[in-house]
Amino acid sequence: MNRDPFKAISVPDLAQKELTARADMSQLLKWTAKRVPWIHIMSMAAECSSNYSPLGKGSSNVFELYGSSTSTALYDTTSKFPLPVVTGIDIGALGNLGTTRKATIKLKAYTDEQLIELQKCYFVPGMDVRCQFGWNESCTGKPPPGIYTAADVSRQKAVCEIASLAQKSPSYDGFQGIVAGFSYNLQTDNSWECSVEVNSAAEAFADGSIEDLECGCARAVTQTDAEGNEKDIVAKYGRLYTMLYDIFKNSAIKSQYFGKLSKGTPEGLHAYLGIHDEFYKGMARTQDGKDDSGWLEGTWINDYDTTESYITWGTLEAAINKYTIPNTEGKPYGQIDSSGISLPKPNNLMSSDPRVCSIPGQQSLTQSKGGVGSDVDHESGISLCSIRLNVIFLMMELKKTFDGDKKMSTFIRAVIDKVNDVCGNPWNIEVVCTGDTQLSCDSAGGTDGGGTISIIDHKSFAPGNTGIFELKAKVESSALRNISLEMKMTGAMKTQALYAGGTQQGGTSSKNDGDATGCKGLSFQPFYVGSGKNKAMPEAEPNKKNTPVCDCDEVDTPDKKSPPTKSELIEQCKDEVNDSTCQALRAEIIREMVGEAKPPHCAGVMLPFDFSFECDGIGGFRFSQLISCDRIPPAIRGKMVWQITKVDHSITANDWTTKIGTVCRLKAL
């Protein structure tokens, strides 16, 4: 089962002990005097000469960065020039929310012949390159683990081995990805400065094609031309679209597809497999979503009604894994798996349009007509994989993607955005891919290194009992080179600050509305004790509220009506599902969500401070770990925690630095 990338985790004990040791000035000074950074680069290119891979530690004919040699360079006895060297590596975040990584490797060649040899190793698009780096020993006196040099292993195994080593030593880190770009520039001394960009393979996987190019399945279909004339043709579709079309044409075939998808689907995702039929009052539709109702339907003789097929989100993911993702020897290049993702469940959640989806266990506009598979739900939220998706809707979105950029991520994004929309946009949805961290190793299973795509609510946060590591940054005991707190106000927050009378306060108040905070009667809470009163703003009149002036009731007209209630709108949809009734219900669902009871955080609204810091290079920090710092003002530190979203490394012959970026989270109350 794939876990939520934003599920809070703790900083490893070894990394905590290392930073604690560095905060001791006596230990730090001793370590600084003898530490030396090292770099080790390997190419997986079969045609690469052993003189050019590996570069760095362990090779006798290249610049030694590990510290066991004081030599600045070794020379080629034939050319009398130094051999090529690695001058540095920069590793940073990549992709949505920084869940994958990229590396820029800097190389120096001294002759044209060396440049040609480097091209065979590192200037090959799509070629795997492995980077490992660290200190000769940690501040606690521990040496780094042995360098991982296995070449004839899968990318996923290498990624997981490197991630495992990084968790075991704070003086080691590494990365393996594929070459995505390169450049080389001639210098005035006739040497070549080269740069190679290596990206996580997971990022390329997310942008892979949703089309099944390996094979297609022929089906007899009816198409309508521009003049409205129907004709029967034989069309060839990819296997994903064929599955949807077969279920659409003959729901009795659903058990066959259920059986096919059951084979090879991971246990976590398997629990969510389901294909169902549901009935609602509305026009029958073609596979393109066009009217396919009989001529008497929609008249006084006969109402509109239709039964349509649905598959769960888990079934869609299993079908994408089986039918569209390339594989080698039965192992897919990657996978999509949201089986461990639970979305927040607002009060009265429901789908306003059964032509898109329905939500099991919630109020529905449809009636179940049976199917295969069972509904699985999380106690505290909505299991994304249990949401039922209308098969006609999926075929329409799939065709749009075929006609567009054909990317898998585009199709997935379009489907989840529409599901979110008809439910009133209750979630902050992101499509993320993990592929070069311990997280990917926990969930990769039988994949071949492409990574795992998941759909998450990136603002949902539940720290639970996760430990929070507090960094020391005081003058007499600092393990950090610098720290930064950055407050970022949204447009709504700026508006709220303008109209709040200049008073920042923590607690209830009738002087301002606090609409931007989601808390009626509250402004923003400062990070010091006090009201934050602005003398440039006039005092508000007691008990006066900033409410809009509406004159609807002042107009005397027989056409004046009270707006329909949500219950009335639901009944209208049950009488007939169409664009008008569904849009009206959607608007009411949104209005109801906005007007729900005061959120639990309304005891004062903290401003969003993002925390970042830079320190001597260290391994062990990873996406989603929780941290704090003793130099952050106590009023903020007591109510907030920071979740790591960005880990950057910069390594040269003389230094290794690590920069950490975070997002601010409110502690659970």
N, C-alpha and C positions, 0 to 999 in steps of 0.2 A: 504493500500500500504506500502510495506517495504521500508524504507529509507536506503541510503548508510551509512554503519557504519563509513565511513571516512568523512561524511558530517560535516563540522565544526560547533561546538556549543560553547556557552559561559559557563564559570564557573558560577554556581549559585550565585545570589546576596548575600545570607547568608554566603556562603563560602568566598566570597570576603570580606565581612564585618568582618568576624572572623579573617582572616589573617591580615587585616588592623589594627584591635584591638591588635593583638599579636605583631605587629611592634612597638606599643607604649610601651616602656620599663616599665612605671609605671603600666599599665594594665597587662602586661605580668608577672611581679613579683608578683602581688596580686593573679593572677590566678594560677600561679605555686605553690604557697603556699597552696592552698586549693583544687586543682584538684585531683581526684582519678579515675583511670580507672576501668571499670567493664566488666564482661563477662557473657553471658547467653547462655547456650547450651540446645537444645531440640532434643530428638529423636522422630521420628514418629512411632517407633516400638510398636505394640499393646501389646507385652508381657513385655515391659519395666516397671519396678517398679517406682512408683512416688518418691521413695527415690533416684533414679539415673537419673531422667529426670523431670524437668530441673536441670541442674547443674549451679550454679552461683547465680546471684541476684534473690531474690524472693523466694528462697527455704530455709527453716529454719534449714535444717540438713546438709548443706554444707558450704564450705568456702565462706565467704561473700566478694565479690570483689567490691561492689558498694560504699563502704565508710561509710555506716550507722552503721557499727560495727567495733570496733577495735580488735575484737577477731581474732586470727590467725587460729584457727580451732575449730570445734565442734566435740565432741567425741561420738562414739557409746557406749551407756550405757552397752550393753551386752559384746562387744569385748574389750572395753576400748581403742580402736584404733580410730584415726581420720577417719571421713568418706571421701570417694573419692573426689578429688578436680580437677578443671581445672587449670593447671599451665600456660597455654598460648595458643595463636592461631597465626598462620602465614597464611596470605592470599596473594596470588600472581596471576599473569597472567597465562593463559593456552590457548592452541590452536594456530592456525595460526594468527599471528599478535597480539595475546593477547586479543581477543574479548570475551573470556570466562575466568572464574576464578576457582581457587582451594583453599582449606583450609587444613591446617594441625593442628589438635587439639591435644594438649598435656594434658594427664590425669595422675593422680597418684592414685593408689589403695594400701591400706595398708594390706589387707588380701586376701587370695585365694578366699574366699567367695565373697568379693567385686568385684574381677576380673570377676567371673562368672556372676554376675549381670550386670556388665558393658558390657560383651559380648552380652547379650540379647538386649542391647540398641544401642551400637555403633559399634560392631564388626560383622555387618551383611552386606555382600556385596549387594549393590543396595538399602540399606535402606536410606530414607531421613533423613538428620540431618540439623538443623537450628542453625546458629551462629549469635548472635547479641552482639555488644560491643560498648564502647564509654567512654566519660567522665561524671562525675557527674554533670558538668555544663560547658558551653562554656566560652570563655574569655569575651564575651559580657554579661555574666551573665544569659544566658538562659539554663534551664534544658533540658535534652534529651526528646524525645517523649516517650510515653508509649511503653513498650516492646510488640511486636506482639506475642501472645501466642496461637492463634487459631490453633487447631490441625487437625480438620476434614475439611480441605480445600484442593483444588487442589494445586499441586506444583506451577503452573503458577500464581495462585492468591497470594500465599505466597511470591513468588519472586517479584511480582509487588508491593505488600504492603510494603515489605522491601525497595525496590528501591524508593518508594514514600516517606517513612519516612526519608530516607537518604538525599533526596533533600530538606527536610524541616528543617534539623538540622545539623550543622557542628560537633556536639558532639555525633553523632550516625552513625553507619554503620552496615551492616549485609550481610548475605549470606546463601543461602540454596542450597544444592546439594545432591548427592548420595555417599554412602561409596564406595570407589574404592580400599582401601587397609588399612591395619592396622598392628601394631606390638606391642609387650609388652616384656619388659626386666626385669628380676629379679635383684634387687639391693642388695648391701651388708647388708643393714638394713632390708632385707626381704620384702621390698615394691616393687611394680610393677610400672615402668615407661612405660606408654602406649602412642601410637601415632596413630591417625586415619586420613587417607587421604580422604577428601571429595571433589569430583569434580563436576563441573557444569554438570547437566544432558544433557545440549546441546551438550557437547563434545561426550558423549556416543551416542547421537542421530545421529551425523554426521557419526559415524562409524557403524551405523546400516546396516542391509542387504538390498540390492536392490531387492532381491528375494521376491516374493509374496508367503509366505509359507502357508497362510491360505486357499487358494484355487487355482485351476488351471483350464485351459480351454482346452478341446481337439480339435485339428484341424487336418484335413487331409493335409499332407505335402509330398513333394517329396524330397528325400534325395539321394545324390550320394555317393557310397561307394569308397574305395581306388582304385578299378579298373576302376572307371568311369561309373559304371552301376547305372542307376536310378531306384528307387523303391518308391512306394507310401506307407506311413505308417501313423498311427494315433499317434500324439505326444501331450503331455500335457505341456502347458506353463503357466507361471504366467500371470496375467492380463495385465501388462505393455507390455510385449513382444507380447501377443495376440493382443492387440490393434494395435501395429505397423504392425504385420503380416496381420491382416485383412485389414488395409488401403493399404498395399503393394499389396495384392491380388485383392482387389476390391475397387477402389477409390470412387465408388458410395456410399460406406458405411460411408464415412467421415462425413456426416451430422448427422448420428446416434451417433457417438462418440462425435461430437461437442455438441450435445444436452446433452449427459451424463455428459460431463465435465463442461458444463455451470451451472449445478446444484451444488451448494455448493462451487464453486470457488469464493474466495474473489473478490470484485469489481475491485481492482487495477489490479489483475492478469487476471481477466475475459476479460478486454479490449484487451488483447493480444492473445486471443485464435484464432487460425487459422489453417486450413488444406488445402493445395493447391497442384495442379499438375503443373509441369513445364517440358517443352520440351527442349532437347539439342541434339546435334549431338554426339553420343557416343554409345557404346555397351549396349544392354539391359542386365540386370543383375538379378541373382537369389537373394533370401533373404540373401545368404551368400556372395554376391558380385562377384559371378563367372559369366562367359560369358553365356548369355542366348539368344544370337542373332541368327537370322535365317541363313541358310547356304548361302544365296545370299547376306546377309548384309556385307558391307565392300568390295564389289567387284565393278567392273566398272558398274554393272547393278544397284546396289542399295547401297547408303551410309549407314553408321551406323546412327541410330537415335533412341531415346527412350524418353518416357514420364514417369517421376517418381514422387512419392508423397513426399511432405514436410510438416512438422509441425513446427509451430513457437516454439521458446524456451519457451515462456509462456505456450504453450500447453503441452510441455514436463514436465514442472514443475507442472502443474495442474494434469497431469496423474500420476506423481510420488506421489503427495499428496493423490490422490484418490485411487491408486491401490497398492502401496507398503508400505506406512507408517502405522504401527499399530495404532489402535484407540480404545478408550473406549467410548461406548454409543454415537458413531458418532463423537466424538472429537478426531482428530488425535494427536498422541504423539508429533508431531512437524510439521514443514512445510518447504518447500523450496519456496522462494519468492524473485525474483529479479525485481519485477515490478517497483520499484522506482530507479533502477540503470541505469544510463546513462553513456556509455563509450565514451571517446574522439573520435572525428571523424577526422582522418587525411585527407589531400587532396587526392582525387582520390581513396578513399577506395573501394575495391571490393574483392570478393572471387575468388581465382584462380582455384577452383575445385568445380563444381556443384555436384559432387558425395559426397560432405561433406555438403555444405551449400550454401545459396545465401543471399545477403544483400539487402532488399527492399529499393528502392529509390536511389540505387547506380548502377553503370555500371554492367551489368550482362551478363553471358554467356548463360542464359536460356531465354525461352519465356514462360510467364504465360499461363496456360490452364484452369484457373478458380479454384474456391474453395469456402470455407466458412470462414467467419471471415474477419476482416479488418486489414490493416496495421496501426500501431500507432508508431509515431516516436517523439523523442525529438528535439527541435529546434537547440540546440547547440551541440548535440552529437548523438550517436547511441543507441537506446533503445535495450538493450540485449534481452529482451523478444520478440522483433519483428524479430530477425534473424531467417531465415527459415532453418531447419535442414532436411537433406535427410533421409528418413525413413529407407532405406537399410543401410546407415551408422550407424544409431542408433541401428538397430538390430545387426549389426556386433559388435559394442562396448559393447552392453548388453551381448552378448554371451561371449565375452572375460572376462567381469567382473564375469559372472557366473562361468567360468572356473578358475578364479583367487580367490581373497580374498572376493568377493561378497559384498564389501562395497559400500554403496550409494555414499560416497565421492569419491571413486575411479572411479566410472562410470561418475559422474558429471565432475570430473577433466579431465578424458580422452576426453570427448566430447568437453569441452571448450578449452582445449589445442589444439586439432586438428582444431577447428574453428579459433582460433587465428593464428595457423600456416599457414593455407591456405590463410589467409588475410594478410600475411607478418609480423606477430607478432607485431602489432601496440600497443598492450595493455600489461600491467603488471598485469596479472590475478592472483587472489587468491580466493580460496573457503573458506569462513569464516562462523562461526556459532555464533550466539548471543543467550544467554538464561538466563542470570542472572543480567541484567541491565535494566535501564529504556528503552533503545532501544528495547529490546525484548518485553517489555510491550506495547510499541507504535505499534508494528507490529504483535503481537502474535494472536490477534483476537480470533478464536475459538479453538486454540490448547490446549493441555493438559500438557504443561510444558516442552516439549522436546527442544524448541528453534527454531530458524529460520536460515536456510542455505541461504546464498546469494553469488553471484559471483560479485567481484568488481575489479576495477583497482586501486591498492593500492597506486599508485604514482599520480593519478589524484587528484587535489586539487583546490578547488574554495572557498576561505573564504567568499566572498561576503561582507556583512556588519556585519559579526559576531564580537562581541566585544572581544578584546584581554586583558586579565587580566595581569597586570605587577606586579610581586612579588617584595617586598622590601627585599633587602639583604645587605644593607649598614650597617656598624658597629654600627651606632647610632640608627638604626631602622630596625632590621632584624627580620622577622618572620620565618626564616629557620635555621636549624641546620647546614646544609652544602649544597653547590651546586657544580656541576661538568659540565664542557664542554668537550666533547670528539669528536675529529675530526677523521673520518674514511675515508680513501682514498681507492677507489677500485683499482684493478690492472691497469685499463686503466688510472686512474688519476695519479698513480705513474709513469707510462710510460710517460705521458704528462709532469709531473714535471721534469723528467730526460731530455727530449728533448726540453724543452721550453727555454733553455738558462738561466735557473735560475731566470728569471724575472717574478714576479707576478705583474700583473697590472690590473687595472679596466678601460677598454676602448679598442679601436681597436689598433691593432699593426700588422706589417708585419714581425716581428722577429720570430714568432712561429705560428704553425698551430692551436693549440688548439683542435685537433681532439677528445681528451678524454672529453672535455667539451661540444662538439656538436656545438662549435662556431668557425668558421674559423678565424684565426688571433688573438685568445684570449687565454690567460693563465688563471690561477686562481687569484681571487682577495683576497688580504690579509685583515685582520680585523684591519688594522691601515692605516694611510695616508702615502703613500710612494710606491716605486716601488718594494721593496723586491728583489733588485738586488743581485745576488750571485757572489761574486768576484772570486770564484773558477772556474766559467764557462767563457770561452772566449766570446768576443763580436761577435755576428753574423754579417755577411756581410750585408750591407744595401740592402733591397729589395730582398734578396735571400730567396727562399722558400724551405722548406723541402719536395720535391716531389719525388716519386719513379722514378727510371730510368727504362723505358720500351723500349725494342728494337724491338717491334712488327713490326713497320713500316720500320725497316732497312732490313727486310728479303724480298727478291724479289721472290715471288712465285705466280703462277696463282690460287692457292687454297685460297689465302688470301681474306677474306670477312669482310664486316662491320657487327657488331652484329645487330640482328633484333630489331626494335623499339617495344615499348610497344603495340602500335596499331597493328603492324604486328603479335605480339604474341597473342593478343586477337583474331584476325582473324583466326589464326591457331587453337586456341581452339574452335572457333565457327565452324570451318570446321570439327574438330574431337577432342573430349575430351578424352584424354588418359594420362597415367603417364608422358610421355615425354613432351607433350604440356603444361600440368598443372604445372609441375615442372619448366619449362622455364619461364612461366608467373609469378609464385611465386617469382623466383629469381629476375626478373625485378621489381616487386612490392616492394620488400625489398630494392633494389638498389635505386629506386625512393624515398622511404621514407627516407633513409639515406641521400640522396642528396638534400632534400627539402631546401627551403629558410632558412636563418639564424633565429633561434628561437628568440622570443621577449625578452628573458632574456639575450641576448648577449651584454648587456652594461657592462659586467664584470661578471665573474662566481664565485659565492661565494662557499667556501668550506663547506662541509656538517658537521656542528657541532650539535651533539646530546646533549641536555640539560637535566640534571636530578637534583633532589634535595631531601633532607630529612627534615621533619619538625615534630613538635609535632602532634600526631594523629588528623586527621580531616576527616570528611565525606563530600561528595558532589563532589569530583573529579571523573570524569568518562572518559572513552574512547572517544577520538576525540575532547575534549575541547581545546581551544587555550590559550596559556600562553606565557609570556615573563618574563624578570627579569632585574632590574635596574643595576645589576652588570655585565651583559653581555656587552662586548665592543660595543660602540655606532655604529661603522661601520657595525657590524653584526646585532645588534638589529634593526637598521633602515630598513634593507632589508629582514630580516628573521622573521618567527614566528614559534612557537613550538607546535606541536599537541600531546596531551597526548595519549600514547599507553599502558601504564603500571601503575597500581596503586597497590602497595603492602602495607599491614598492618602487624605489629607485635605487639601483645598485651600480656602483662604479668600482674602479680599482682601489679606491681609498675609503669608500663609505657605503653604508646601506641605511636608508631611511624608510620609515613606514608612516603613511598618513591614513588616518581613520576618519570617515564621515558617517554621520548618523541622522536619524529622524527622531523627533521628540514624541514621546508617548506619555499619556496620562496614566499614572499608577491606578491599579484597580482599587475601588473604594470598598 
